[in-house]
Amino acid sequence: MLDIPSRVRVHVETPLAAQNDMGVCDAIEQYAPVGKPDAMNAPHIPKVAGIDSTVPSPAHTVAPTPAPTGAPSATSPIGPGAVLQDRLAGWVSDLTTLHELTERLARTSALDDALQETLRAGAALVGARRGLLVLEPGDGLGPDTTIGLGLARADLGHIETVPRSAMSYGKILDGLPGGESEIAQPDLFSEDGLDPRHREVAARLGYAASYALPLSTGAAGRLGAAVWLYDEPAEPVERQRHLVGLYARYATEHLARLVELERTRACMTTISEELLPPRLPRVSGVQLAARHRTSARGGGDWYDALPLPDAALGLAVGSVTGCGPSAVAAMGRLRASLRAYAVMEGEDPVAVLSDLELLLRLTEPARSATALFAYCEPALRKLTLAGAGHSPPLVIGPRRTEFVETSLSAPLGMLACWEAPSVELTTEPGETVLLYTDGLLHRTGDPMDRAFTRLHAAAASVPRAVRDNPDAVADHVLRTVLPDGLDEADSKEDVVLLAARFE
């Protein structure tokens, strides 16, 4: 990131020879691009002070200083000091713009936001109004996406109908001749051999020129390509190409980090989902629904529902401390062990959790876990449950919404020997028992007492028309307790909901 102060005041009052001794001219020669006039042959503003390309750019000069006695008149040729001062001011303005743009990009933590910011900033630097960015990592591991700036989804669909090899981004992504670096097409309709479909789409969408840059790094390889579109024949001048090239190198490094993070999250989510039940069992007398949200770093929350002998059903939720691959692996081992104990002695939930605690203490001595196991007899609408440091279930029915009174107990692995009494619960016809993990409460950001109050209010507000549908009950509770997309937002906490409605 460029650490450039927002304002730099330059006074050129000494002879040019003294400035050469100070190295100023060397800096200008190194950083100030030369070779083309500082203007652009497009109807767009050639330089901006920030991201919005509609904001007029500041002049590349500073306030004039009073002329000393004997200075040249206004009609005299401009001295070398004034030229140097003007070029320095332009250089500082460009670096300040890059500093602002990279600062804004660095504040993005989501891949989609970073892609949009890269596209907007690049458009401001090259003086374009529209564009598209195609993310397609060269290793084929994804994620793949295409976003547009000033282009609707239908417009992107029209562009995708053009043969890929005829588009500048296609040449870059596929490694075709001419796609090794920037691709400028200053006047599409005057080009010989322009693909007819490309000509048709360009005329339909109203763009006449394009400028494309590859997004690649030495470590991550090719990530994608960005294309900016001009309404009239145009191309960026040398200074603009230099600036957007500097920005693109920084942006690509930032995008590479976010792509790797996105891959890790997707991998953790897939592993977590694979370790959980692929489908819920169908047992006469009870309807089941489950919701699971994996945290950004991968957590150890889990649930289970398995048929047991004598037409019984075992329900379980739990959470392993920690996050990341090790926590997910420990969660898988714990869930598999609980299934085995439930089949052998599921009618005694205390014995199931006692066996699980012993296993955890022997195999995972550095971990602790919370768990709740319920032995259900659907024909009698009866549950026998035991909890180890876990939040109490919630009963939702036509005439009551209340937490189940369970005994206070420590999490598994916290004591030398765990044991707590079980409790029995008999539900009324049509009531739903909601089991959940603490992540649901922690994601609210409220103290625990307020989080429990919010959960109770959300359950009590379930519309009567949907109370016979456990899926609708779970969705309503999740949306109400975690509004504004908090159930999908990045968080350190997993969320598990398991709803069982008894007929």
N, C-alpha and C positions, 0 to 999 in steps of 0.2 A: 504494500500500500504506500502511496506517495504521501509523505508528511510535509506538505507545503503550507505555509501560513496563508490565511485567506486574503491578506493584503501585503503587498510588497511595494515600498516606495523607492523609486530609483531616481537619483539625481546625477546628472551627467554635467559636471562643471569643470572637470579637469581636462587637461589636454589628452588627446587620443593616445599619445605615447605612454602616458602614465597609466591609462586604463589597460593597455596591452600588458604592462608589467603586472597588473593585478589579476590577469587571467580572464577578464570579462569577455574579451573577443573569442578566446578559446572556448568558453562555455557556449557562446552563440554559435560558433562554427560546429560544435558537437551536437547541439540539440535543435537548433532552428533549421527545419527542412528548407531546402532551396531547390530551384530548378524550374518552378512554375510560378506564375503570378498568384498573388494571394486573393484570388477571386474564383468564382465557380460559374460554369456556363449553364447553371440551372436556375429556375425561377425561385429557388428556396434560399432561405437565409444561410449564408455560408458559415457562420460562426455563432455559437450560442454561449451564454454565460452559465447555463445550467442544463437541465435535461429537456425542458420544454422548448422544442424547436421554434415555437412561435414567439418566444421572448427575444427581443432585439439584443444583439451582442454588444458588449461595451467596446468602445473604440480602443484600438491598440496603442494608445498614447496616454501619457499622464498630463496633469495640469501644467501648462507652460510656466516656466519660471521667469521672473523679470529679467529682461535682457540687460546685460552690463553695458556700461558706457563704451561706445565705440563698436557695439555689436552690429552685425549686418542688418540691413533693413528688411522689411517684409518681401521686397522684390529681389533681394539677394539670394543666391543659391543656399540651400539648407546645408548647414555645417555637418561634419561627420559625427559630432557628438549628438545632435538631434536624431540622426538616423539610427545611431546605436541605441539611444534611449527608446525610440519607438519600437525597435526590434526586441529589446529587452522586455518592454511592457507586453508585447504580443506573446513572447515566450512565457512570461509569468502568468498571463491570462490563460493560456492553453494548459499549463501545468495545474493551475487552480481548478480549471474545469475537470481535468482528469481526477484530481483529488476528490472533488465533490461526487463525481460519478462512481468512483471506486468505493468511497465511503458508503454510499447508498447501497451498492451491491453487497458490501461486506455485512450489512445489517440484515440481509435475507438469510433465513435458515431453512426454508423449504425450497425444494428443487423448482417447483412451478413458479414461485415468486422470483427466483433468481433468473430463470429463463425469460420471464417477462421484462425484468429490469434490464437484462443484457440487450434485449431487442430494442427497448425504448432508448437506452443510452446510445447504442450504436446509430439509431436513426437520427438522434440529435447531433451526433458528431459528423455524420456524412451529409446532413441536410435533407434527409428523406422523410416522407410522411407515413409510409406503410412498409411492411416487411413480413417475413416469416422466418422462423428458426426451426430447423429439423434436428432433433436429438436422436442420434442413432450410433451408439458406441461401436467402434470397429471390432471389438471382441465378440459381438453378438449376444452379450449377456443382458442387454437392456439397462434401464428402461428406454423404450422408444416412444417418442411423441412428437407432434408438430403443433406449434402455436403460431398465431398470427397477430400482427399489429395493424389495426385499421382494416382487417380482413375478417369477414364473418366465416362461420364454419362452412357455409355453402361456397364461399370464395375459395377457401382452401381445397374444397372438394373439386372445384373446377381446375385449379392448378395441378392437382394430383392426376387429372386425366391426361395431362401432357406427358409424352414419353419421358421417362426419367433421364435418359441420356441426353435429351434436348434441353434440360434445365441445368442451370449453373450449380445448384446444390447437388444434383444427381452426379455431375462430373466430379465434384469434390468427394462425395461419399463413396462413389464406386471406383475412385482412383483412375478415372479416364484421362486421356491426354488433355492438358490444359487445366486440370483440376488440382494441380499441386499447390497453388497459392491463390491469391485474389483473382476474381473474374469480374471484369467490368464490361458491361454491354451498354454503351452510352446512347445508342439509338437502335432499338430492336427492329423497328420496321424497315430500316435501311440495310440491315444485315443480309448478306447473300446466304442462302441455304437455311434460313430460319424455318424451323419445323412449322408446317401449316397449322397444326393444332395449337402450338404455342402462340402463333400470331393471332389466332382466333380468340384464345383465352385472354391475351394481353389487351386486345381491343375491347373485349367484353368487360374486363375489370378496370380498364382505363389507365394502364401504366405503359410507359414507353421506354423505360431504361431500368437497369438493375445493377447492383453492385453486391458481390458475394464474397464472404470470407470463410475459410475453414476454421473450425474450432478444434484444435488439437494440441496435445502436450507431449513432451518427450517421454514422460513416465506412463501416462494413461493412453497415449495414442490418440486416434481420431475419435472425437465425441460427437461431432455433427457439423452443421454449416448454417450460417446466417445469411439471409438475402434481404437487401433493402430495395424498395421499388420507388421509382420516380414517376410523377405524372407526365413529365415531358422529357425529351432527350436531355440527358445530363450525366455527369460523373463527378465524383469527388476530386478535389484538387490535391496536390501533393501533401500540403499540410494536414488536410483532413484524413488522408490515408495514413499518414504517420500517426496521428492521434488515435484513430480507431484501431490501428494495429497494436499500439501499446495497450489500449483498453481491452482488446480481444484476448491478448495474452494473459492478462490478469484474470479476466472473466472466465477463461477456460480453466485455469487452475482452480478457481472457486467452484465452478460447475463440476469438475472432476471429483472434488471432495464430497459434494452433495450427492453425486451419482453413486459413489461408493457407500455413502451412508444410506441412501435409498435401497441399494441392493442388500445391505445388511439387515435393514428393517424388514424387507420382503422375505428374506431367508428366515429370519427369526419368526415371523408370522406364520410362514409355511410349516416350519418345524413344530411350532406350538399347536397349530390346527391339526397336524397329523398325529400328535400325541393325545389329542382329545377324541371323544367318541365321534366317529364319522356320521352317525345318525342315532337318534334317540329311539329306544325300544317302544313297541306298542304293547301295552298291558291293559287288559280289560278293567274298566272302572276308573281310569286315570288318564289325563291328557298332559303331555309334557311339552315344554318349550325352553330353549336355552339361548343366551346371548353371550358372546365372548369378544372382548376388545383387548388386543395385545398392546402393550406399551411400546414406546419407540425403541427401548433397549432390550426388550424381551424379558418378560417376567415369569413368575412361577405359579400363577393362579390357574386353577383347574376345576373341572366338574366331572361328574360321572353319573350314569343311570344304568343299572343292569338288572335284568330279571333274575329272581332267586327262586329256589324251590318253594312249592306250596302256593304258587301264584302270588308270591310276594315281590316286592320291588325295593332295590337299594338306591338311595339318593345320597350323593356326597358332593361337597364343595370344599376347597382348601386353597392354601397359599403357602409357598415356600419362600423363605427369606432370600434376598439377593435378586440379581437380574443378570441378563446375559445368557450365553450358551450353557454355563454350568447350572444356573437356576432352572432353565428349561429341562435339562437332562435329569436333574434331581426330581423335578415335578413328574416327569414320565415314570421314573422308577417308583416314586411314592404312589402314584395312581395305580400302576400295575400291581403293586403289593396290596393295596387296599382292596382291589377286586378279588384277589385270591382269599384274603381274610374274610371278606364279605360272603363269599360262597361257602366257606367252612363254618362260620359262626355269625352270620349276618343278623340273626334274631337277637343277638346281644351286642348292641353298638358299643358298649363300654369295652368289651373284650376285643372288638375290632380295632378300636383306637389304641388300646393298650399294646396290642401286637405291633401296630404301626409305629408307636412311639419307641418300642424296643428296637425295631429294625432301623429307625432313623438314628437312634443313639449309637448303634453299632456301625452303621455304614456311612452316616453323614454326621460325624461328631461335631463339626463346626457349624451346623445348620440347625434352625428351628423351623417349625411349620405350624400353621393353624389348620384345623380340619373340623368338619361337621359331617356326621354320618347318621342317616335316618333309615330305619327299617320300616317299610310301609306295607300295610295290608289293605289293598284297595277295596276289597269287598266289605270291610268293616270301616273304611275311611279312618284308619287308625295309624298313627306314626309313633314309633319309639326312637328317640334320637339322643345323641350324646355329642357334646362339642368340646373341643380343646382350644381355648383361647379364641373362639370364633364368634362372630356377631350372631345374635339370635334370629331365627327365621321370622317372617312376617306373614300373618294370615289375612287374606283379603276376601271378604264375603259381602253378601247383600246387607247383613245386619251388623257387621263388625269389621274393623281394621285394627289389628293389634299385634304387638310383638309377642312371641312365645317366651314365657319365663323359663330360662334355662339356668343351670347352676354355673357359678363363676369358676372358671378353671384356667390353668396355665396352658400356653402353647406346648406342642410336642417338642421334646428335646430340651426344655427349660429346667425340668426337675429330674432328680435321680430316678423317680418312678412316678409315672403319671396315672391318675385314676380320678374319675369324677362320676357322680351318679347320673343315670339317664332320666329323661322325662318322657311322659306319654301325652299325646295330643290326639283328640278325636275331632275331626272336622265335620261341618255340616255339608249337606249336598250343595254343590255349586261353589264351594269355597276353594280358593287357590292358596297354596303355601309357596312363599317366595324365599328361596335360598340365594345368598349373594356373598361376595367377598368384600373385604374392607376397601378394596380399590374404588368401589362405587362411592364410598363415603369420602375417601381421601381426594378424589378428583374434584369434588365440589370446592375445595379450598377452605371450607368452613371448619370451625371447631367440631369435635365429634358430636357434642350434644345437639348443635344446630343441624349437622348433617343427618342425624337420626330423625330430627323433626322434619326436615325436608323430605326424607324418604317416606315417612309416615304420611305426610300431606300428599305426596305424589301417588301413593297407593290408594288413599282415600278418595282421590279425585278421578280414579279410573271410571270412565263412562259406563253406566249400567248396560248399555247396549253391547259392549264388547267384553264384559266380565266373564262370559262363558268361553272366551277364546284366550288361552294362555299366551299365545304369541302376541296378541294385541295388548294384553296386560303388561308383558315384559317390555314391549316397545314403548308404551305410554310411560311406564316408570322410568325407563332409561332416558327418554327425551325430557321428562319433567325434572328429574334430579340433575341431569347434565344438559342444560339448554345450550343453545347457540353453538352446537357442534362440539361441545366438550367431550362427548362420547367418542368422537373420532379424532380429536386433537392429540398432538404429541403430549405424552405424559409419562411419568416414571411409574405409574400404577396400571396394572391390568384391571380389567373389569369382568366379572362373571355374574350372570343371573341365571337361575334355574327355577322355573315355575312349574308347579304340579297342581292341576285342577282335578278335584275329586268329584265324580258324578253322583 
